[in-house]
Amino acid sequence: MLAGCGGGNNAPAENAKNVEKPAESNQTATEAPAEPVTLRIAWWGGDTRHSYTQQVIDMYEAANPNVTIEPEYASFDDYWKKLAPQAAANRLPDIVQMDISYINQYGSNGQLEDMTPYLNKQIQVGDVNENVLATGKIGDKQFGVPLGVNVLGFQYDPALLKKAGVDSIPENWTWDQYKEIAMKAKAAGLFMDGSMAADVFFNYYLRTKGLALYNNEGTALGYEDDALFSDFFGMLSGLIADGAVPTQDKLSQNKGVIEESEIVKGTGVGVWQWSNQYVALQIAVNRPMELAQMPGPDMQKGLYMEPSMYWSITSNSKAKEEAAKFVDFWTNNAEANKLIKGERGVPISSKIKESVSTVLTDSGKQVFKFVADMEPVTSPMSPPVGSPEVVALLTDLAEQMNFGQIKPDTAAAQFRKEANSILANR
Amino acid sequence: MLGQHLKRNLTGYAFISPFIIGFLCFTLVPMVISLYLSFTKYNLFSPPRWVGMDNYIKMFSNDPKYLQSLKVTLLYVFIGVPMRLTFALFVAMILNTKSRMVGAYRTIYYLPSIIGGSVAVSIMWRNIFSDTGIINGLIGFFGLGPVSWFGNPSAALVMLISLSVWQFGSSMLIFLAGLKNIPSEMYEAASVDGASFFRKFFKITMPLLSSVILFNLVMQTISAFMTFVPAYIISKGEGGPMDGTLLYSLYLFRQAFMFNNMGYASAMAWVMLLLVGIMTGILFKTSKSWVFYESGGK
């Protein structure tokens, strides 16, 4: 049953390949299906992810008896510590899970294979939205195929919003409306939210103005006007000063501890975060919740489908086509995706999205619907040429502004100076 | 002649070869490479590029975070180590009394040091000092606080130092051994002469224990300079809030493994080596005036 499924998916790819390359007899000979292949594959994640990924791998091996897959997995931090030396030694696994903040670094340093030649041959992408696929593209090279996508939004408790005297989040709301509602929440003795992750949301804000955090080459910041910085972070730290958002004291203390967030305790209306984080939050909150879109103006220009992560094939892989077939299995196999259940973000293939939605929880369905609603209004995005160092710098400055130790204007200038020096010296 | 000499010693060399090979492969060669890298810019992807003294110059002239990490570490060492040793000596003196349960007490007091460096304890410490944790409950009982231990940069460092003081066990055991070595006749003689407790402590205990104190001071200073795990866990790898717990080794780790600045991190490591060397040197130099050796120091 499972074997039939996998075979059915791979068959068109095999045919297409044979038609395409009849002359390259050498290559077709090495591609004989009986040839035993070993693929190393690496990803990061927690226990749930490790166990279902292993199940998917078992399923793939059952369908392709000639393929042996050796998994390597770790937590997010450890993963990059392992991958960097492997890259330096040209010993990367065949398939690696990539993150948006690293794909450019690995891609532009020649560690990743351009996957364009495999598209619609080994990897079927007919059911994937162009904008979504393009998030794995740097220039004209496809360095990764997204495993799933997320969209930014406001995840909130509608009952608490009512308590603040607001019936619902207005459609196409603006930053001004956001501030108004936040002050109403404050008046009702509630916090509006737990502030916004500095790099992610500032980038969104810049995109609504047609700009971005980094320039295309990643050699400098992508905006000229420091007033944008002071406007945005002035608003965030202003809401803290006004008491509509908890103080930085509290924020630092609760960081990353979902159970201690205000919304779980029933004292905060909502949280700004990625759609894939909704299901876990819903479980912790255990009250009816909703998702709302980002504030505007020009929400459409700012919003993009964020690849939760990618599968990338490495340049030093000796079995790139076999690796590509596994990526296809992940993207297009319905049975495999029923195990995955959108844990790595909403699947990118529209067909798979439909078939998986039958096995989802209610909150999972809410996320799929939210992402589906947002998909038509999002704009294209390619992975930024950023630097974790710049993100750390921005996070630091945001913290200092929230503590009231530095003025947004001063921070804007300091950020420009230091970030540009980091980016120019890479 | 030489051949015979070598032959005779061959067995010896064979026996110590595991150490020699291990030392060469895992200590000496990496150290030499790291010294070389400290003069380069190296991100693991592109080959190292020679930049001369740039890394060292940047550290002291153009990296406020580096100076901050140096400041935090010095505070941590200069406050933490004396407190820890004082506490260790205090407990050692209590445990040096003749009591029936003394074996059990020693075990109990030593326990924190065995598990002290672990991730689990750091997480426990995080919980003890959380908003609703036992510490805030305690000071709340006296009508104070709550103190936001993770929100306030200096409070977070206090928390980190308290964790280090709590792990006093190993220095305590060494003190205990030292105390056992002081002949009880000396105290008896002093008692006969009518010396008070404090007089006995400063005129007998301290001088006779001074070499042990020096040993503990050196060892604890070195290990305090290299503290990493608690700061990493408690601040979730960021050294926050506001870099208040950004210990030297944590910043070095961030430069090396989060920002991939391997060259800069290597340079930081060498400056650290130099610093620890100077500190130890000062301790040994000054020790001549306060450490008392029965054998006359020779």
Chai-1 contact restraints between the chains, C-beta under 6 A:
chainA,res_idxA,chainB,res_idxB,connection_type,confidence,min_distance_angstrom,max_distance_angstrom,comment,restraint_id
A,K81,B,F257,contact,1.0,0.0,6.0,A-B,restraint_1
A,A84,B,L44,contact,1.0,0.0,6.0,A-B,restraint_2
A,A88,B,L44,contact,1.0,0.0,6.0,A-B,restraint_3
A,N109,B,F45,contact,1.0,0.0,6.0,A-B,restraint_4
A,D249,B,S148,contact,1.0,0.0,6.0,A-B,restraint_5
A,D249,B,G151,contact,1.0,0.0,6.0,A-B,restraint_6
A,S252,B,F150,contact,1.0,0.0,6.0,A-B,restraint_7
A,S252,B,G151,contact,1.0,0.0,6.0,A-B,restraint_8
A,S252,B,G240,contact,1.0,0.0,6.0,A-B,restraint_9
A,S252,B,P241,contact,1.0,0.0,6.0,A-B,restraint_10
A,Q253,B,F150,contact,1.0,0.0,6.0,A-B,restraint_11
A,Q253,B,G151,contact,1.0,0.0,6.0,A-B,restraint_12
A,P388,B,M258,contact,1.0,0.0,6.0,A-B,restraint_13
A,P388,B,F259,contact,1.0,0.0,6.0,A-B,restraint_14
A,E389,B,F259,contact,1.0,0.0,6.0,A-B,restraint_15
